[in-house]
């Protein structure tokens, strides 16, 4: 496994347009790793901060409520949202 300092240097070089990874597969693997780490950090931050968590859960609930064809059922589902 590559040491963390080497990975951080590679991230900096990737952002600057150059990478130490010589094969396209290794470069793609590194890019996927960066994207997954960024997504995980963003999701963890969203779930840890209460106002962002409420906004996220409200958006999920509204999306689920849009599946109800009957407006009365949808209103009943969304009733507890404030």
C-alpha angles and dihedrals in degrees: 000000000000115000117253094246091056091049091050091050089050090050090052091049092046090054088049090052101259132091135191090218106103100191122067090228093057091046092050090048090053093049091050089049091052092048093048093047091049092049092048092050092049092049092047091050092049093051093045097053109071099214092049091045091053091048092049094048091046090053091049092049092049090051091052091046091055088067091069110093093195113076092211092056090047091051090050091051093049095040096100094052116103 
